[in-house]
Amino acid sequence: MPETGVQFGISNAAVARAAEAMLRSLGGSEISLVFPLVTMPADPSAQLGLADPGIVQVKLAPVAVRTLATASTGPRRRLEFLISSFAVAAEMPGRNASSPESFFGGALGVLYDGEIFHIVNLQTEYFAGVAYLFRVEAVE
């Protein structure tokens, strides 16, 4: 049978675009990851640790937010943030992150709805060998 050049199947970018469209249709919220500033002020007191170096917020969208069940002795709120791989890939170079794990691992927390949440788990969803969605579990 002659080769026609027509390829069947799903391309890598199509999977990620479909996930992003799904997240937008589910509400398309926005979150901010809170990172410490990497530059220190020139003030000598900052070198002694007496000055707060500050933070920077990195916005990620689209994000779908799910409320998870919590134990009666556990945290007050537990949320799962479903984040598009495109949104994460766009911000990783600005944070000098070589992987999504190092990107989320460097965050102090997630700012959502005016409250800060601590990241406790990160899962990457793959389809056909391509990361298309990140599940970030965070507690208040």
N, CA, C and O atoms as a DFTB+ gen file, in Angstrom:
560 C
 N C O
     1  1       0.843      -1.176       0.000
     2  2       0.000       0.000       0.000
     3  2       0.892       1.245       0.000
     4  3       1.797       1.341       0.829
     5  1       0.665       2.186      -0.895
     6  2       1.523       3.373      -0.973
     7  2       1.312       4.299       0.229
     8  3       0.228       4.377       0.805
     9  1       2.380       4.985       0.574
    10  2       2.348       5.957       1.681
    11  2       1.709       7.249       1.176
    12  3       2.164       7.826       0.189
    13  1       0.653       7.701       1.855
    14  2      -0.070       8.902       1.410
    15  2       0.388      10.171       2.111
    16  3       0.103      11.272       1.642
    17  1       1.103      10.029       3.238
    18  2       1.534      11.210       3.977
    19  2       0.489      11.685       4.964
    20  3       0.741      12.632       5.710
    21  1      -0.677      11.057       4.994
    22  2      -1.731      11.429       5.927
    23  2      -1.478      10.700       7.241
    24  3      -1.313       9.481       7.260
    25  1      -1.447      11.441       8.322
    26  2      -1.204      10.877       9.642
    27  2      -2.518      10.831      10.418
    28  3      -3.290      11.789      10.404
    29  1      -2.757       9.731      11.080
    30  2      -3.934       9.594      11.918
    31  2      -3.506       9.582      13.376
    32  3      -2.367       9.241      13.695
    33  1      -4.403       9.948      14.240
    34  2      -4.100       9.976      15.661
    35  2      -4.180      11.398      16.188
    36  3      -4.643      12.312      15.506
    37  1      -3.721      11.556      17.403
    38  2      -3.804      12.846      18.078
    39  2      -2.403      13.410      18.228
    40  3      -1.496      12.721      18.695
    41  1      -2.225      14.665      17.831
    42  2      -0.916      15.293      17.991
    43  2      -0.740      15.741      19.440
    44  3      -1.713      15.900      20.177
    45  1       0.500      15.939      19.828
    46  2       0.815      16.343      21.192
    47  2       0.169      17.671      21.556
    48  3      -0.417      17.803      22.630
    49  1       0.270      18.641      20.682
    50  2      -0.284      19.962      20.966
    51  2      -1.807      19.917      21.026
    52  3      -2.415      20.680      21.777
    53  1      -2.428      19.040      20.251
    54  2      -3.888      18.957      20.252
    55  2      -4.408      18.495      21.604
    56  3      -5.450      18.974      22.051
    57  1      -3.721      17.588      22.257
    58  2      -4.138      17.113      23.577
    59  2      -4.085      18.260      24.586
    60  3      -5.022      18.451      25.360
    61  1      -3.007      19.009      24.577
    62  2      -2.865      20.130      25.505
    63  2      -3.886      21.223      25.208
    64  3      -4.434      21.817      26.137
    65  1      -4.150      21.500      23.938
    66  2      -5.166      22.501      23.585
    67  2      -6.556      22.058      24.017
    68  3      -7.351      22.875      24.480
    69  1      -6.856      20.770      23.869
    70  2      -8.155      20.252      24.299
    71  2      -8.313      20.384      25.814
    72  3      -9.394      20.732      26.290
    73  1      -7.263      20.116      26.570
    74  2      -7.317      20.266      28.026
    75  2      -7.524      21.724      28.413
    76  3      -8.287      22.024      29.331
    77  1      -6.849      22.622      27.719
    78  2      -7.021      24.048      28.017
    79  2      -8.438      24.505      27.711
    80  3      -9.019      25.274      28.476
    81  1      -9.003      24.040      26.597
    82  2     -10.388      24.396      26.255
    83  2     -11.359      23.844      27.299
    84  3     -12.328      24.511      27.660
    85  1     -11.102      22.633      27.781
    86  2     -11.947      22.045      28.812
    87  2     -11.901      22.890      30.084
    88  3     -12.939      23.152      30.692
    89  1     -10.707      23.318      30.487
    90  2     -10.581      24.127      31.695
    91  2     -11.287      25.467      31.550
    92  3     -11.903      25.950      32.501
    93  1     -11.205      26.068      30.373
    94  2     -11.914      27.337      30.140
    95  2     -13.421      27.131      30.228
    96  3     -14.129      27.977      30.775
    97  1     -13.916      26.022      29.700
    98  2     -15.358      25.772      29.722
    99  2     -15.855      25.426      31.127
   100  3     -17.041      25.586      31.415
   101  1     -14.971      24.956      31.999
   102  2     -15.356      24.634      33.372
   103  2     -15.251      25.825      34.316
   104  3     -15.338      25.657      35.532
   105  1     -15.071      26.989      33.791
   106  2     -15.047      28.186      34.622
   107  2     -13.830      29.045      34.404
   108  3     -13.905      30.266      34.543
   109  1     -12.715      28.442      34.067
   110  2     -11.519      29.204      33.738
   111  2     -11.089      30.185      34.811
   112  3     -10.857      31.356      34.509
   113  1     -10.977      29.745      36.045
   114  2     -10.522      30.615      37.129
   115  2      -9.059      30.985      36.938
   116  3      -8.384      30.494      36.033
   117  1      -8.590      31.865      37.817
   118  2      -7.190      32.289      37.803
   119  2      -6.635      32.158      39.212
   120  3      -7.292      32.527      40.185
   121  1      -5.430      31.633      39.313
   122  2      -4.743      31.560      40.604
   123  2      -3.404      32.261      40.473
   124  3      -2.943      32.559      39.371
   125  1      -2.796      32.514      41.603
   126  2      -1.436      33.055      41.618
   127  2      -0.571      32.153      42.468
   128  3      -0.939      31.796      43.587
   129  1       0.579      31.787      41.935
   130  2       1.583      31.102      42.734
   131  2       2.458      32.173      43.369
   132  3       2.862      33.126      42.703
   133  1       2.747      32.019      44.639
   134  2       3.540      32.992      45.378
   135  2       4.966      32.456      45.499
   136  3       5.196      31.373      46.036
   137  1       5.918      33.239      44.987
   138  2       7.336      32.869      45.019
   139  2       8.114      33.917      45.801
   140  3       7.736      35.088      45.806
   141  1       9.203      33.510      46.466
   142  2      10.061      34.514      47.105
   143  2      10.842      35.273      46.035
   144  3      11.192      34.718      44.994
   145  1      11.106      36.540      46.306
   146  2      11.957      37.315      45.398
   147  2      13.372      36.774      45.483
   148  3      13.847      36.410      46.559
   149  1      14.029      36.726      44.361
   150  2      15.392      36.190      44.354
   151  2      16.445      37.278      44.516
   152  3      17.608      36.972      44.775
   153  1      16.067      38.519      44.371
   154  2      17.036      39.604      44.539
   155  2      16.929      40.171      45.945
   156  3      15.834      40.308      46.491
   157  1      18.058      40.493      46.514
   158  2      18.100      41.073      47.859
   159  2      18.361      42.569      47.751
   160  3      19.091      43.012      46.864
   161  1      17.768      43.344      48.647
   162  2      18.081      44.773      48.667
   163  2      19.546      45.002      49.017
   164  3      20.184      44.154      49.639
   165  1      20.066      46.140      48.617
   166  2      21.479      46.462      48.869
   167  2      21.732      46.854      50.317
   168  3      22.884      47.000      50.725
   169  1      20.691      47.023      51.083
   170  2      20.800      47.423      52.487
   171  2      21.529      46.336      53.300
   172  3      21.199      45.157      53.173
   173  1      22.509      46.715      54.127
   174  2      23.229      45.709      54.934
   175  2      22.312      44.904      55.866
   176  3      22.600      43.744      56.162
   177  1      21.230      45.499      56.321
   178  2      20.330      44.763      57.211
   179  2      19.675      43.589      56.486
   180  3      19.302      42.604      57.124
   181  1      19.532      43.679      55.177
   182  2      18.962      42.577      54.407
   183  2      19.917      41.389      54.379
   184  3      19.483      40.237      54.370
   185  1      21.206      41.670      54.365
   186  2      22.194      40.595      54.364
   187  2      22.217      39.850      55.688
   188  3      22.632      38.693      55.747
   189  1      21.777      40.505      56.740
   190  2      21.714      39.866      58.053
   191  2      20.376      39.151      58.277
   192  3      20.172      38.513      59.310
   193  1      19.482      39.262      57.316
   194  2      18.177      38.632      57.456
   195  2      17.170      39.476      58.200
   196  3      16.126      38.972      58.616
   197  1      17.464      40.755      58.374
   198  2      16.564      41.639      59.109
   199  2      15.502      42.275      58.224
   200  3      14.537      42.847      58.731
   201  1      15.663      42.184      56.923
   202  2      14.690      42.769      55.988
   203  2      14.000      41.660      55.217
   204  3      14.617      40.661      54.847
   205  1      12.731      41.848      54.985
   206  2      11.950      40.883      54.217
   207  2      12.278      41.063      52.736
   208  3      12.117      42.164      52.207
   209  1      12.733      40.010      52.053
   210  2      13.071      40.162      50.641
   211  2      11.853      40.343      49.747
   212  3      11.986      40.814      48.617
   213  1      10.673      39.981      50.227
   214  2       9.448      40.176      49.458
   215  2       9.056      38.934      48.668
   216  3       9.722      37.901      48.714
   217  1       7.963      39.072      47.950
   218  2       7.424      37.973      47.147
   219  2       7.048      38.480      45.767
   220  3       6.954      39.684      45.525
   221  1       6.836      37.532      44.872
   222  2       6.320      37.841      43.547
   223  2       5.204      36.843      43.258
   224  3       5.298      35.667      43.608
   225  1       4.149      37.332      42.616
   226  2       3.013      36.476      42.282
   227  2       3.017      36.183      40.790
   228  3       3.142      37.087      39.964
   229  1       2.879      34.905      40.458
   230  2       2.827      34.465      39.068
   231  2       1.415      33.954      38.805
   232  3       0.978      32.975      39.410
   233  1       0.711      34.619      37.906
   234  2      -0.676      34.254      37.612
   235  2      -0.734      33.101      36.609
   236  3       0.011      33.073      35.629
   237  1      -1.632      32.153      36.874
   238  2      -1.856      31.018      35.986
   239  2      -3.338      30.934      35.647
   240  3      -4.189      31.017      36.532
   241  1      -3.639      30.772      34.377
   242  2      -5.022      30.617      33.923
   243  2      -4.978      29.873      32.596
   244  3      -3.998      30.038      31.870
   245  1      -5.943      29.087      32.235
   246  2      -7.170      28.766      32.965
   247  2      -6.917      27.671      33.995
   248  3      -6.063      26.803      33.817
   249  1      -7.691      27.741      35.079
   250  2      -7.588      26.781      36.169
   251  2      -9.003      26.399      36.591
   252  3      -9.864      27.264      36.748
   253  1      -9.238      25.113      36.772
   254  2     -10.489      24.641      37.359
   255  2     -10.191      24.288      38.807
   256  3      -9.165      23.678      39.109
   257  1     -11.096      24.676      39.702
   258  2     -10.881      24.470      41.129
   259  2     -11.941      23.511      41.658
   260  3     -13.137      23.694      41.431
   261  1     -11.472      22.480      42.370
   262  2     -12.382      21.501      42.974
   263  2     -12.163      21.486      44.482
   264  3     -11.028      21.553      44.953
   265  1     -13.247      21.399      45.227
   266  2     -13.160      21.247      46.676
   267  2     -13.099      19.766      47.006
   268  3     -13.927      18.986      46.535
   269  1     -12.125      19.378      47.809
   270  2     -11.954      17.986      48.209
   271  2     -12.425      17.805      49.646
   272  3     -12.430      18.751      50.434
   273  1     -12.817      16.593      49.974
   274  2     -13.255      16.282      51.332
   275  2     -12.078      16.370      52.291
   276  3     -10.944      16.054      51.932
   277  1     -12.361      16.804      53.517
   278  2     -11.325      16.889      54.543
   279  2     -11.747      16.075      55.760
   280  3     -12.936      15.931      56.043
   281  1     -10.778      15.555      56.460
   282  2     -11.053      14.841      57.709
   283  2     -11.393      15.852      58.795
   284  3     -11.004      17.017      58.713
   285  1     -12.119      15.401      59.811
   286  2     -12.527      16.325      60.877
   287  2     -11.332      16.860      61.654
   288  3     -11.412      17.939      62.242
   289  1     -10.227      16.124      61.665
   290  2      -9.034      16.586      62.381
   291  2      -8.005      17.201      61.438
   292  3      -6.927      17.602      61.878
   293  1      -8.317      17.278      60.168
   294  2      -7.371      17.787      59.181
   295  2      -7.510      19.275      58.947
   296  3      -8.063      19.994      59.779
   297  1      -7.006      19.739      57.807
   298  2      -7.072      21.159      57.475
   299  2      -8.519      21.611      57.238
   300  3      -9.402      20.802      56.953
   301  1      -8.734      22.928      57.366
   302  2     -10.080      23.480      57.161
   303  2     -10.567      23.268      55.737
   304  3     -11.688      22.808      55.520
   305  1      -9.736      23.600      54.780
   306  2     -10.116      23.476      53.370
   307  2      -9.018      22.762      52.616
   308  3      -7.828      22.947      52.872
   309  1      -9.457      21.933      51.673
   310  2      -8.532      21.225      50.794
   311  2      -9.056      21.385      49.383
   312  3     -10.185      20.996      49.083
   313  1      -8.236      21.958      48.518
   314  2      -8.645      22.225      47.142
   315  2      -7.719      21.519      46.165
   316  3      -6.553      21.252      46.456
   317  1      -8.279      21.226      44.997
   318  2      -7.481      20.692      43.904
   319  2      -7.578      21.675      42.747
   320  3      -8.668      22.033      42.302
   321  1      -6.424      22.101      42.274
   322  2      -6.352      23.033      41.158
   323  2      -5.931      22.252      39.919
   324  3      -4.874      21.620      39.916
   325  1      -6.740      22.287      38.875
   326  2      -6.421      21.645      37.606
   327  2      -5.883      22.728      36.686
   328  3      -6.608      23.653      36.320
   329  1      -4.623      22.619      36.314
   330  2      -3.928      23.694      35.603
   331  2      -3.463      23.194      34.247
   332  3      -2.924      22.094      34.127
   333  1      -3.679      24.013      33.234
   334  2      -3.259      23.697      31.871
   335  2      -1.739      23.621      31.769
   336  3      -1.028      24.424      32.372
   337  1      -1.251      22.656      31.006
   338  2       0.201      22.541      30.814
   339  2       0.755      23.733      30.043
   340  3       1.914      24.103      30.234
   341  1      -0.058      24.343      29.168
   342  2       0.394      25.532      28.445
   343  2       0.678      26.682      29.402
   344  3       1.666      27.397      29.238
   345  1      -0.189      26.865      30.405
   346  2      -0.013      27.956      31.365
   347  2       1.270      27.770      32.166
   348  3       2.000      28.731      32.409
   349  1       1.543      26.540      32.572
   350  2       2.751      26.259      33.351
   351  2       3.995      26.416      32.477
   352  3       4.983      27.011      32.907
   353  1       3.951      25.887      31.261
   354  2       5.099      25.971      30.354
   355  2       5.461      27.418      30.019
   356  3       6.632      27.739      29.817
   357  1       4.454      28.288      29.962
   358  2       4.712      29.692      29.638
   359  2       5.431      30.415      30.774
   360  3       6.174      31.363      30.520
   361  1       5.229      29.990      32.012
   362  2       5.824      30.676      33.169
   363  2       7.121      30.055      33.676
   364  3       7.866      30.699      34.415
   365  1       7.396      28.822      33.290
   366  2       8.594      28.141      33.798
   367  2       9.907      28.844      33.459
   368  3      10.763      28.944      34.338
   369  1      10.114      29.333      32.241
   370  2      11.396      30.007      31.949
   371  2      11.638      31.248      32.807
   372  3      12.781      31.534      33.163
   373  1      10.592      31.980      33.141
   374  2      10.733      33.173      33.966
   375  2      11.140      32.880      35.395
   376  3      11.631      33.768      36.092
   377  1      10.944      31.647      35.844
   378  2      11.311      31.231      37.198
   379  2      12.546      30.328      37.188
   380  3      12.902      29.759      38.220
   381  1      13.204      30.191      36.029
   382  2      14.381      29.323      35.874
   383  2      14.103      27.901      36.346
   384  3      14.947      27.277      36.991
   385  1      12.935      27.399      36.028
   386  2      12.549      26.045      36.422
   387  2      12.794      25.101      35.253
   388  3      12.396      25.375      34.121
   389  1      13.449      23.996      35.542
   390  2      13.741      23.024      34.494
   391  2      12.655      21.976      34.360
   392  3      12.617      21.243      33.371
   393  1      11.766      21.897      35.349
   394  2      10.680      20.926      35.314
   395  2       9.485      21.493      36.060
   396  3       9.635      22.405      36.874
   397  1       8.293      20.958      35.789
   398  2       7.124      21.419      36.548
   399  2       7.269      21.146      38.051
   400  3       6.770      21.919      38.870
   401  1       7.939      20.065      38.411
   402  2       8.141      19.749      39.822
   403  2       8.964      20.828      40.514
   404  3       8.638      21.239      41.627
   405  1      10.027      21.288      39.862
   406  2      10.846      22.346      40.460
   407  2      10.107      23.683      40.448
   408  3      10.300      24.505      41.344
   409  1       9.269      23.904      39.443
   410  2       8.469      25.129      39.367
   411  2       7.511      25.206      40.562
   412  3       7.498      26.200      41.287
   413  1       6.715      24.158      40.763
   414  2       5.767      24.159      41.876
   415  2       6.474      24.002      43.224
   416  3       6.001      24.518      44.237
   417  1       7.603      23.294      43.238
   418  2       8.344      23.121      44.476
   419  2       8.941      24.412      45.004
   420  3       9.145      24.546      46.210
   421  1       9.224      25.360      44.131
   422  2       9.774      26.643      44.552
   423  2       8.738      27.634      45.030
   424  3       9.081      28.705      45.529
   425  1       7.465      27.283      44.880
   426  2       6.388      28.196      45.285
   427  2       6.171      28.133      46.793
   428  3       6.251      27.065      47.400
   429  1       5.899      29.284      47.384
   430  2       5.553      29.342      48.804
   431  2       4.123      28.883      49.037
   432  3       3.784      28.407      50.120
   433  1       3.288      29.027      48.021
   434  2       1.889      28.635      48.141
   435  2       1.086      29.100      46.950
   436  3       1.616      29.662      45.991
   437  1      -0.225      28.847      47.036
   438  2      -1.174      29.227      45.991
   439  2      -2.110      30.277      46.570
   440  3      -2.699      30.070      47.631
   441  1      -2.248      31.392      45.885
   442  2      -3.179      32.438      46.290
   443  2      -4.450      32.279      45.467
   444  3      -4.436      32.421      44.244
   445  1      -5.549      31.983      46.155
   446  2      -6.838      31.787      45.483
   447  2      -7.937      32.385      46.348
   448  3      -8.027      32.100      47.542
   449  1      -8.745      33.191      45.752
   450  2      -9.896      33.793      46.429
   451  2      -9.473      34.546      47.691
   452  3     -10.171      34.517      48.705
   453  1      -8.327      35.219      47.617
   454  2      -7.844      36.035      48.723
   455  2      -7.216      35.259      49.862
   456  3      -6.881      35.848      50.890
   457  1      -7.045      33.952      49.711
   458  2      -6.455      33.134      50.763
   459  2      -5.265      32.366      50.207
   460  3      -5.218      32.036      49.022
   461  1      -4.302      32.088      51.083
   462  2      -3.104      31.370      50.674
   463  2      -3.250      29.900      51.069
   464  3      -3.697      29.575      52.169
   465  1      -2.861      29.021      50.143
   466  2      -2.939      27.582      50.352
   467  2      -1.545      26.993      50.181
   468  3      -0.776      27.422      49.320
   469  1      -1.233      26.006      51.010
   470  2       0.064      25.319      50.969
   471  2      -0.043      24.116      50.032
   472  3      -0.970      23.315      50.160
   473  1       0.887      23.982      49.099
   474  2       0.886      22.861      48.145
   475  2       1.352      21.601      48.856
   476  3       2.426      21.576      49.457
   477  1       0.524      20.540      48.782
   478  2       0.890      19.275      49.427
   479  2       1.107      18.149      48.422
   480  3       1.727      17.141      48.762
   481  1       0.615      18.294      47.197
   482  2       0.769      17.215      46.223
   483  2       0.691      17.776      44.805
   484  3      -0.061      18.712      44.533
   485  1       1.467      17.196      43.925
   486  2       1.443      17.547      42.507
   487  2       1.395      16.265      41.699
   488  3       2.219      15.370      41.883
   489  1       0.421      16.184      40.800
   490  2       0.323      15.049      39.893
   491  2       0.268      15.587      38.474
   492  3      -0.398      16.586      38.200
   493  1       0.965      14.924      37.587
   494  2       0.955      15.284      36.177
   495  2       0.132      14.258      35.421
   496  3       0.355      13.055      35.559
   497  1      -0.814      14.723      34.628
   498  2      -1.632      13.835      33.805
   499  2      -1.020      13.782      32.408
   500  3      -0.707      14.814      31.814
   501  1      -0.854      12.566      31.896
   502  2      -0.260      12.345      30.577
   503  2      -1.258      11.662      29.654
   504  3      -2.093      10.868      30.088
   505  1      -1.151      11.987      28.384
   506  2      -1.871      11.267      27.338
   507  2      -0.931      11.161      26.152
   508  3      -0.393      12.169      25.692
   509  1      -0.730       9.954      25.656
   510  2       0.172       9.698      24.534
   511  2       1.571      10.246      24.818
   512  3       2.245      10.747      23.918
   513  1       1.997      10.148      26.072
   514  2       3.337      10.580      26.447
   515  2       3.507      12.070      26.609
   516  3       4.633      12.549      26.742
   517  1       2.408      12.823      26.600
   518  2       2.477      14.280      26.689
   519  2       1.759      14.755      27.947
   520  3       0.624      14.356      28.209
   521  1       2.423      15.606      28.722
   522  2       1.776      16.214      29.883
   523  2       0.767      17.239      29.377
   524  3       1.112      18.142      28.614
   525  1      -0.472      17.091      29.804
   526  2      -1.502      18.027      29.353
   527  2      -2.196      18.730      30.498
   528  3      -2.881      19.727      30.274
   529  1      -2.040      18.238      31.731
   530  2      -2.757      18.803      32.872
   531  2      -1.971      18.550      34.145
   532  3      -1.366      17.492      34.316
   533  1      -1.986      19.536      35.039
   534  2      -1.350      19.386      36.349
   535  2      -2.420      19.466      37.417
   536  3      -3.251      20.374      37.416
   537  1      -2.393      18.496      38.339
   538  2      -3.304      18.487      39.488
   539  2      -2.500      18.912      40.709
   540  3      -1.600      18.199      41.152
   541  1      -2.833      20.079      41.249
   542  2      -2.141      20.586      42.410
   543  2      -3.109      20.554      43.596
   544  3      -4.139      21.228      43.593
   545  1      -2.759      19.767      44.595
   546  2      -3.578      19.692      45.806
   547  2      -2.983      20.631      46.838
   548  3      -1.777      20.617      47.080
   549  1      -3.831      21.446      47.443
   550  2      -3.353      22.433      48.405
   551  2      -4.317      22.525      49.585
   552  3      -5.521      22.311      49.439
   553  1      -3.768      22.845      50.751
   554  2      -4.571      22.973      51.969
   555  2      -4.408      24.357      52.547
   556  3      -3.408      25.039      52.322
   557  1      -5.418      24.753      53.299
   558  2      -5.405      26.064      53.939
   559  2      -4.781      25.956      55.315
   560  3      -4.675      26.956      56.025
